[in-house]
Amino acid sequence: MYVFMGHMRWQDIKPYEDWFWKKNRINLEFDWVTQIEFQDKSIHTKSGKKIHYDKLILALGSKPNEFGWPGQDLKRVQGLYSKQDLENLESLAPTIKKAIIVGGGLIGVELAEMLRSKNIELSFLIREKKFWNNVLPDYDAEFITKHLHKHHIDLRFETELAEIIDDGQGNACGIITKTGEKISCDFVGLTAGVTPNIELIKNTELKTKTGILVNSFLETSVKDVYAIGDCAEISEPIDGRKAVEQVWYTGRMMGETLAATICGERTAYNPGPWFNSAKFFDVEFQTYGNVPAQFDQSLDHFFWQHPVLEKCLHVVWKKESNEFSGINVFGIRLRHELFDQWLRNKATIKFVMENLSSANFDPEFYATHEADIIQMFNSQKGFNVRVAKKIWWQKLIQSL
């Protein structure tokens, strides 16, 4: 998105400098794999090459969800998942006056910010009552919904796509919703989630479910074949984690884990407590642990929102034990390493709130709000939490 918006250049998003590969004896093959022969330990490519392997790592990524909508294969209809998608969008952007995005997730909101940066009129079709309400609790979803409205996005809640209209020349020129409403446009973005991209190996001896099934060592059902990233499905998920997790940092951690294994130090994949981060236009978002969209009777929660600034915080804990379960935070940066430690150590909600200032990533440069947060928390929840007097950087200075 930052290349499209002019904040970065193409060369800025290369993972490494061009000299890196040769220096580290890594051969890049710019080709398409058409077939894998697991018994022969070889892969076949579109250009006609046959390449033998000792160990094979499958990192096939995701593909956009498509639900058989009429018109989904028209021109001027696309997702936002690859370099080719970005190149196509850049070529189309000067001709787009009105766009429609289908699916209200993180990729959808990134695409919305990209299009709005070019002053393109935009409608957003969302199945839920509020933005990302299938993931975020009501308070959080309402907060983000209001922020998106500020950016002049036409949010169409509880609205689903039925058909994409052909202009007679193979281009999208509008959509029809399931209620029969017709909306004209000249671009349709399909961002209704992703699924593992496993077509290449689907009818082979490799065991699959939603993704390629792997054990805790990222080993597949075939010897010397591994899977990592978006295409991998953990056969026995770690407590509090999903079997398929399609976020960048899990792919990175899987890669680091598997690197140890293939270099002779067999290592189990253990990502620890769940975390993620994203950006909703001007508001940064972080989540640590488990903050469900719907709260059951076993959980209690507390929501704080700044009266003027676009900042809020939502913490969750177990009623019976007061064990901290998770936090969503918008507009305030918090330290991942502390929340990871607190979740692993089963810290109480009282301990977390008392030490909230230690987790604040911004105290040297921005106004802090812990005193207001804790005052409201005590008032609403009947706790007697005191604001920690020393924040992390003061403690660090004293320890030197």
C-alpha positions as CSV (number, residue, x, y, z in Angstrom):
1,M,0.0,0.0,0.0
2,Y,2.9,2.4,0.7
3,V,4.3,2.0,-2.8
4,F,0.9,2.7,-4.3
5,M,0.5,5.8,-2.1
6,G,4.0,7.1,-2.9
7,H,5.5,6.7,0.5
8,M,7.9,4.0,-0.6
9,R,9.5,2.9,-3.9
10,W,9.5,-0.6,-5.4
11,Q,13.1,-1.1,-4.5
12,D,12.3,-0.2,-0.9
13,I,10.2,-3.4,-0.4
14,K,12.7,-5.9,-1.6
15,P,13.4,-8.3,1.3
16,Y,17.2,-8.1,0.6
17,E,19.7,-6.3,-1.6
18,D,20.3,-7.9,-5.0
19,W,23.8,-9.1,-3.9
20,F,22.4,-11.0,-0.9
21,W,21.4,-14.1,-2.8
22,K,24.7,-14.9,-4.5
23,K,26.7,-14.1,-1.4
24,N,24.6,-16.6,0.6
25,R,24.7,-19.2,-2.2
26,I,20.9,-19.0,-2.8
27,N,19.8,-19.7,-6.3
28,L,16.6,-17.9,-7.3
29,E,14.5,-19.6,-10.0
30,F,12.0,-17.2,-11.6
31,D,9.5,-19.9,-12.8
32,W,6.2,-21.6,-12.1
33,V,6.1,-25.1,-10.5
34,T,3.7,-27.3,-12.4
35,Q,4.1,-30.6,-10.7
36,I,5.9,-32.2,-7.7
37,E,7.0,-35.9,-7.7
38,F,7.4,-36.8,-4.1
39,Q,8.6,-40.3,-4.7
40,D,11.3,-39.0,-7.2
41,K,12.0,-36.0,-5.0
42,S,11.7,-33.6,-7.9
43,I,9.7,-30.6,-9.1
44,H,8.8,-29.7,-12.7
45,T,8.5,-26.1,-13.9
46,K,6.7,-24.3,-16.6
47,S,9.9,-23.7,-18.5
48,G,10.6,-27.4,-18.7
49,K,13.1,-27.8,-15.9
50,K,13.3,-30.8,-13.6
51,I,14.9,-29.9,-10.2
52,H,15.8,-32.5,-7.6
53,Y,15.7,-31.8,-3.9
54,D,16.8,-33.4,-0.6
55,K,14.3,-31.4,1.4
56,L,11.3,-29.4,0.1
57,I,9.7,-26.5,1.9
58,L,6.3,-25.5,0.6
59,A,5.4,-21.8,1.2
60,L,2.5,-21.5,-1.3
61,G,0.8,-18.6,0.4
62,S,-2.9,-17.7,0.2
63,K,-5.4,-17.0,-2.5
64,P,-8.4,-14.6,-2.3
65,N,-11.7,-16.1,-1.4
66,E,-14.1,-16.2,-4.3
67,F,-17.6,-17.5,-3.8
68,G,-18.7,-18.1,-7.4
69,W,-20.1,-14.6,-7.8
70,P,-21.3,-14.0,-11.4
71,G,-18.8,-11.6,-13.0
72,Q,-15.9,-12.3,-10.5
73,D,-13.6,-13.0,-13.4
74,L,-14.2,-9.7,-15.3
75,K,-11.6,-7.2,-15.9
76,R,-11.3,-4.4,-13.4
77,V,-12.1,-6.9,-10.6
78,Q,-9.3,-8.0,-8.4
79,G,-7.9,-8.7,-4.9
80,L,-4.8,-7.3,-3.2
81,Y,-2.6,-10.2,-2.5
82,S,0.4,-10.1,-4.8
83,K,2.9,-7.9,-6.6
84,Q,0.9,-8.5,-9.8
85,D,-2.3,-7.2,-8.1
86,L,-0.5,-4.0,-7.1
87,E,0.9,-3.5,-10.6
88,N,-2.6,-4.0,-12.1
89,L,-4.1,-1.6,-9.6
90,E,-1.5,1.1,-10.3
91,S,-2.3,0.9,-14.0
92,L,-6.0,1.1,-13.4
93,A,-6.0,3.8,-10.8
94,P,-6.0,6.9,-13.1
95,T,-9.2,5.6,-14.8
96,I,-11.1,4.7,-11.6
97,K,-13.7,7.2,-10.4
98,K,-15.9,5.0,-8.3
99,A,-14.8,1.8,-6.6
100,I,-16.6,-0.9,-4.5
101,I,-14.8,-3.1,-2.0
102,V,-16.4,-6.4,-1.0
103,G,-15.4,-7.8,2.5
104,G,-14.6,-5.8,5.6
105,G,-11.3,-7.1,6.9
106,L,-7.8,-5.8,7.2
107,I,-6.9,-6.2,3.5
108,G,-10.1,-4.4,2.6
109,V,-9.3,-1.4,4.8
110,E,-5.8,-1.2,3.3
111,L,-7.3,-1.2,-0.2
112,A,-9.8,1.5,0.9
113,E,-6.9,3.7,2.2
114,M,-5.0,3.3,-1.0
115,L,-8.0,4.3,-3.2
116,R,-9.0,7.2,-1.0
117,S,-5.4,8.5,-1.2
118,K,-6.2,9.1,-4.9
119,N,-9.6,10.7,-4.0
120,I,-11.5,7.8,-5.5
121,E,-15.1,7.6,-4.4
122,L,-15.7,4.4,-2.5
123,S,-18.4,2.1,-1.2
124,F,-17.7,-0.8,1.2
125,L,-19.9,-3.9,1.3
126,I,-19.8,-5.4,4.8
127,R,-21.9,-8.4,6.1
128,E,-21.8,-7.4,9.7
129,K,-23.6,-4.6,11.6
130,K,-20.3,-2.7,12.2
131,F,-16.8,-2.8,10.7
132,W,-15.0,-6.1,11.4
133,N,-17.6,-7.0,13.9
134,N,-16.9,-10.7,13.4
135,V,-13.5,-10.1,15.0
136,L,-13.8,-7.0,17.2
137,P,-16.2,-6.5,20.1
138,D,-19.0,-4.0,19.6
139,Y,-17.2,-1.1,21.3
140,D,-14.1,-1.5,19.2
141,A,-16.0,-2.1,16.0
142,E,-18.0,1.1,16.6
143,F,-14.8,3.1,17.3
144,I,-13.3,2.0,13.9
145,T,-16.6,2.5,12.1
146,K,-16.7,6.1,13.1
147,H,-13.1,6.6,12.1
148,L,-13.8,5.2,8.6
149,H,-16.8,7.5,8.2
150,K,-14.5,10.4,8.9
151,H,-12.5,9.3,5.8
152,H,-15.7,9.6,3.6
153,I,-16.2,5.9,3.0
154,D,-19.7,4.8,2.2
155,L,-20.0,1.8,4.5
156,R,-22.9,-0.5,3.5
157,F,-23.5,-2.7,6.5
158,E,-25.4,-6.1,6.4
159,T,-24.9,-6.0,2.6
160,E,-23.7,-8.8,0.5
161,L,-22.6,-9.1,-3.1
162,A,-24.9,-11.0,-5.5
163,E,-23.4,-10.2,-9.0
164,I,-20.8,-8.1,-10.7
165,I,-22.2,-6.4,-13.9
166,D,-20.5,-6.7,-17.3
167,D,-20.4,-3.6,-19.4
168,G,-20.6,-5.8,-22.5
169,Q,-16.8,-5.6,-23.2
170,G,-15.6,-7.8,-20.3
171,N,-15.2,-5.0,-17.8
172,A,-17.0,-4.5,-14.5
173,C,-19.3,-1.5,-14.5
174,G,-21.3,-2.1,-11.3
175,I,-22.7,-4.6,-8.8
176,I,-26.0,-5.9,-7.6
177,T,-26.5,-6.7,-3.9
178,K,-28.5,-9.6,-2.5
179,T,-31.3,-7.1,-1.8
180,G,-31.4,-6.2,-5.5
181,E,-29.8,-2.7,-5.2
182,K,-27.6,-1.8,-8.2
183,I,-24.5,0.3,-7.6
184,S,-22.5,1.7,-10.5
185,C,-18.7,1.6,-10.4
186,D,-15.6,1.1,-12.6
187,F,-13.6,-1.1,-10.2
188,V,-14.4,-3.9,-7.7
189,G,-12.0,-5.0,-5.0
190,L,-12.6,-8.5,-3.7
191,T,-11.2,-8.7,-0.1
192,A,-13.5,-11.3,1.6
193,G,-10.6,-13.1,3.2
194,V,-8.1,-15.7,2.0
195,T,-7.7,-19.5,1.9
196,P,-4.5,-21.6,1.7
197,N,-3.2,-21.9,-1.9
198,I,-2.9,-25.7,-2.2
199,E,-4.2,-26.4,-5.7
200,L,-0.7,-27.6,-6.8
201,I,-0.6,-30.4,-4.3
202,K,-4.3,-31.1,-3.7
203,N,-4.5,-34.5,-5.6
204,T,-1.2,-35.8,-4.3
205,E,-0.2,-38.1,-1.4
206,L,0.3,-35.0,0.8
207,K,-2.4,-34.8,3.5
208,T,-4.5,-31.7,3.4
209,K,-7.6,-30.2,5.1
210,T,-8.1,-26.5,4.8
211,G,-4.3,-26.2,4.3
212,I,-1.4,-28.6,4.2
213,L,-1.4,-30.6,7.4
214,V,1.8,-30.3,9.5
215,N,2.8,-31.4,12.9
216,S,4.5,-29.3,15.5
217,F,7.8,-29.5,13.6
218,L,6.1,-28.3,10.4
219,E,6.6,-31.7,8.8
220,T,4.0,-32.9,6.3
221,S,2.7,-36.4,5.8
222,V,5.5,-37.0,3.2
223,K,9.1,-37.5,4.4
224,D,11.5,-34.5,3.9
225,V,8.6,-32.2,2.9
226,Y,7.6,-29.3,5.1
227,A,5.0,-26.5,4.9
228,I,5.1,-23.0,6.4
229,G,3.2,-19.7,6.3
230,D,-0.3,-19.2,5.0
231,C,-0.6,-22.6,3.3
232,A,0.2,-24.6,6.5
233,E,-2.4,-26.0,8.9
234,I,-1.2,-27.2,12.3
235,S,-2.8,-30.6,12.9
236,E,-2.9,-30.1,16.7
237,P,-3.2,-26.3,17.3
238,I,-1.5,-24.7,20.3
239,D,-4.0,-23.6,22.9
240,G,-5.4,-20.2,22.1
241,R,-4.2,-20.3,18.5
242,K,-5.9,-21.2,15.2
243,A,-4.9,-24.1,13.0
244,V,-4.3,-21.8,10.1
245,E,-3.0,-18.3,10.8
246,Q,-2.5,-16.1,7.8
247,V,-0.5,-13.2,9.2
248,W,3.1,-12.2,8.2
249,Y,4.8,-12.8,11.6
250,T,3.7,-16.4,11.8
251,G,5.2,-17.1,8.5
252,R,8.5,-15.5,9.7
253,M,8.5,-17.5,12.9
254,M,7.8,-20.7,11.0
255,G,10.7,-19.9,8.7
256,E,13.0,-19.3,11.6
257,T,11.9,-22.5,13.3
258,L,12.3,-24.7,10.2
259,A,15.7,-23.2,9.4
260,A,16.9,-24.6,12.7
261,T,15.4,-28.0,11.9
262,I,16.9,-28.4,8.5
263,C,20.3,-27.3,9.8
264,G,20.3,-30.2,12.2
265,E,18.6,-28.8,15.3
266,R,15.1,-30.2,15.2
267,T,12.9,-27.5,16.7
268,A,9.2,-27.4,17.5
269,Y,7.1,-24.4,16.4
270,N,5.9,-22.4,19.4
271,P,4.6,-18.9,18.5
272,G,3.4,-18.2,22.1
273,P,0.3,-16.0,22.8
274,W,-1.5,-14.6,19.9
275,F,-0.7,-11.0,18.8
276,N,-1.3,-8.9,15.7
277,S,-1.1,-5.3,14.5
278,A,-2.7,-3.3,11.8
279,K,-3.5,0.2,10.7
280,F,-7.0,1.7,10.1
281,F,-6.1,4.9,8.2
282,D,-4.8,7.2,11.0
283,V,-5.3,4.7,13.8
284,E,-2.8,2.0,14.7
285,F,-4.2,-1.2,16.2
286,Q,-2.6,-3.9,18.4
287,T,-4.0,-7.0,19.9
288,Y,-2.5,-9.4,22.4
289,G,-4.0,-12.6,23.7
290,N,-7.7,-13.3,23.3
291,V,-10.3,-10.5,22.9
292,P,-13.4,-12.3,21.5
293,A,-16.1,-10.5,19.4
294,Q,-18.7,-11.9,21.9
295,F,-18.1,-12.3,25.6
296,D,-19.3,-15.3,27.5
297,Q,-20.2,-15.6,31.2
298,S,-16.6,-16.6,32.1
299,L,-15.1,-13.3,31.1
300,D,-15.2,-9.7,32.3
301,H,-14.0,-6.7,30.3
302,F,-13.3,-3.0,30.5
303,F,-13.4,-0.4,27.7
304,W,-11.8,3.1,27.9
305,Q,-12.0,5.7,25.2
306,H,-10.4,9.2,25.2
307,P,-13.0,11.9,25.2
308,V,-11.4,13.9,22.3
309,L,-8.5,12.0,20.7
310,E,-9.0,8.8,18.7
311,K,-7.6,6.4,21.2
312,C,-9.2,3.5,23.1
313,L,-8.3,0.4,25.0
314,H,-10.2,-2.8,25.7
315,V,-9.0,-5.4,28.3
316,V,-10.4,-8.8,29.1
317,W,-9.9,-11.2,32.0
318,K,-11.3,-14.3,33.5
319,K,-13.9,-13.6,36.2
320,E,-13.2,-16.5,38.5
321,S,-9.4,-16.2,38.6
322,N,-8.9,-12.6,37.5
323,E,-6.3,-13.9,35.0
324,F,-5.6,-11.4,32.2
325,S,-6.8,-12.8,28.9
326,G,-6.1,-10.1,26.3
327,I,-6.2,-6.5,25.2
328,N,-7.1,-4.5,22.1
329,V,-5.6,-1.0,21.8
330,F,-6.2,1.7,19.2
331,G,-4.0,4.8,18.9
332,I,-1.6,3.9,21.7
333,R,1.5,1.8,21.1
334,L,2.2,-0.9,23.7
335,R,5.2,-3.2,24.2
336,H,4.7,-6.7,22.8
337,E,7.4,-8.3,24.9
338,L,5.7,-7.3,28.2
339,F,2.2,-8.5,27.1
340,D,3.8,-11.8,25.8
341,Q,5.4,-12.3,29.2
342,W,2.3,-11.4,31.2
343,L,0.1,-13.8,29.1
344,R,2.7,-16.6,29.4
345,N,2.9,-16.0,33.2
346,K,-0.9,-15.8,33.7
347,A,-0.7,-12.4,35.2
348,T,-3.7,-11.0,37.0
349,I,-5.7,-8.1,35.6
350,K,-4.7,-6.1,38.7
351,F,-1.0,-6.6,38.0
352,V,-1.5,-5.7,34.3
353,M,-3.3,-2.5,35.1
354,E,-0.9,-1.5,37.8
355,N,2.0,-1.9,35.3
356,L,0.3,-0.5,32.3
357,S,2.6,2.5,32.1
358,S,5.6,0.1,31.8
359,A,4.0,-1.3,28.6
360,N,3.5,2.2,27.0
361,F,5.8,2.5,24.0
362,D,5.2,6.2,23.6
363,P,5.9,7.9,27.0
364,E,8.8,10.0,26.0
365,F,7.0,11.6,23.1
366,Y,3.3,11.6,23.7
367,A,0.8,12.3,26.5
368,T,0.1,9.3,28.6
369,H,-3.3,8.3,29.8
370,E,-2.8,5.6,32.4
371,A,-4.1,7.7,35.3
372,D,-7.4,8.4,33.5
373,I,-7.7,4.7,32.4
374,I,-7.1,3.3,35.9
375,Q,-9.4,5.8,37.6
376,M,-12.2,4.7,35.3
377,F,-11.3,1.1,35.7
378,N,-11.4,1.3,39.5
379,S,-14.7,3.2,39.4
380,Q,-16.4,0.7,37.1
381,K,-14.9,-2.6,38.3
382,G,-14.4,-2.0,42.0
383,F,-10.7,-2.6,42.0
384,N,-8.1,-0.6,44.0
385,V,-5.4,-0.3,41.3
386,R,-2.7,2.4,41.8
387,V,-0.8,4.0,38.9
388,A,2.8,2.8,38.9
389,K,5.1,5.7,39.7
390,K,8.0,4.7,37.6
391,I,7.6,3.8,33.9
392,W,10.0,1.5,32.1
393,W,12.6,4.0,30.9
394,Q,12.9,5.5,34.4
395,K,13.6,2.1,35.8
396,L,16.1,1.3,33.1
397,I,18.1,4.5,33.8
398,Q,18.2,3.7,37.5
399,S,19.5,0.2,36.7
400,L,22.4,1.4,34.6
